[in-house]
Amino acid sequence: MTAFIDARTRRDAGMEAAADAEARVQPEYAATLYAAIEAVARRQATVHVDDVLPILTVRAQHFNAAGSVWARAIRDGVIVRTGRVRACRTNRAKHAHQSPVYRSMLFGRATIATAPGRQPPQVRALPGQIDLFGSAGGAS
C-alpha cells in the first residue's frame, strides 16, 4: 500500500470514527448538516462552509464530525470539488482554515419530489412560454 493510499485510508477512518462519536452524542447532527448542504446547493451555484454554518441549527462537538457528511454529499452528487479553497470566516475556531469551495449540482434544477425508483412527471410549458433549457416538454 502506498503512503498516499494509507494516509487516505487513515483519514477516512478518522472521519468515520468522529462521525460515529458525534452520532452517539447528537444523533440528528449528520442529517441536519446534510440538509443544510443540500439547501445551500439548491439556492446557489457554489457551496462553502461559510454558506452552510449560518443555517446549521446544530453544532458538532468535534470538528472532524462534518467530514464524512461532506464526503457523502460529494458521493451523492449534491456537490463536486472545484479545486478552489477559501478561508472560513464564520467560525473563529477554524482560525481562517482554507476550506474547499464546491460546485452545486442541484442549483437551477427543478425539485419535484418522487417516490424512489420513479421518474418525475414531465413539466409542460405554458402556451407561448419558451423553454431555454429544453427540460420542459411543450412550447418550442
N, C-alpha and C positions, 0 to 999 in steps of 0.2 A: 504494500500500500504506500503510495507516495505521501510525502509530508503534507501536500495540499489537500489531498483526499482525507487524510487523517484529521487535519485541522477542521475541515468542513464537517466531518462526521461528529467530532467533539463539539463543535459549535451547535449543530442541530440537536445533539443530545442535551446540551446545556439549556437550550431554549425550551425543549420539551419538559425538562425537569423543572424549570422555573414556571412554565405554564401549569404543570400538574400541581405544584405547590400553591400557586395562585388560585387554582380551581378549588382546592380544599378550604381556602380562607374566604374567597369570593367566587362562588360558582357562576355568577352572572357576568363576570368580567370579560371573558373571551367573546361571548355573544354580543355584549354591549359594544365592545371595541370593533368587532367585525361590522356590526350595523352602522357604526359611525363612519368607518372607512367607506362602506358601501354608499352611505348617504352623501358623503363628500364627492365620491366618484360619479354619482348621478348628477350632481349640480354643477360640476366644473371639470375642465379638461385635464388638470393636473392635481395630484394629491400629495400633500406633505404633512408631516406630523403637526405642524403649526395650524393646519386646517382642521385636523381631527380633534386635537386636545380641547379646544373651546367647547365642542358639543358633546364631549365624553362625560357621562354622568357618574362614572365610577373610575377611580384611580387605582392603578396596580400597586401592590405592596412592594414588588420588586421590579426594577426597570427592565429586566430581561423577559418578563412575562409577556410582553407585547410582541416579541419577535416571531413567535410561532403563529400568531394571529395575522400579522402582515404577510408572512410566508404563505399562509393558507389563502389569503386574498389574491396573491400572485398565482398560486396553483389553480385557483378557481377562475382565473381570467378576469377578475374585477379590475386589477391594476397590472401594469408592466413596468419594469425598470427602464429608466431613461438614460442612466449613466451619470446624471447630474446630481449634485448634492447642494444643500443649503443649510445654513446654521439654524438651529432650533431657537426661537425667540420666546416661545410661550411657556417654557418650562425651565426656570432658572437652575434647577438641579442638573440639567444636561450640560451646563457650562458651555453653551454655544456649540454643542456637538454637531458635526456635519451630518445631517440626516438626508436620506435619499428623497428625490423628487420622482414620483411615479406618474405615468400617463394613465388616465382613466380609460377603461374600455367600455364604460357604461354611459359616459357623457353623450348626450344627444340621441340616445336610443330610447325608443318608446318602451315604457314599462307597463306591460299588460300581464297580470297575474294569470297563470295557468296551472293546471294540475300537473304533477310530474309525468313526463313522457308524452305530454300533449303539445301540439303546436298552438301558438297564439292565434286568435281569429284574425283574418285578413281585415285590415283597416281600409275603408273606402274613402276616397277623396270626395269632398263636396263638389257639386256641379260648378264648373269654372275654376276650381282650385288646381293649381299647378303643383305637382309633386317633384320638388327639386332633387330628392334623394332616391327616387324610384322604389321606395319602400311601401307605399300605399297603392293598392290596386285601384284604378279608377281613371280620373281625367288625366290626359297627357297632352 
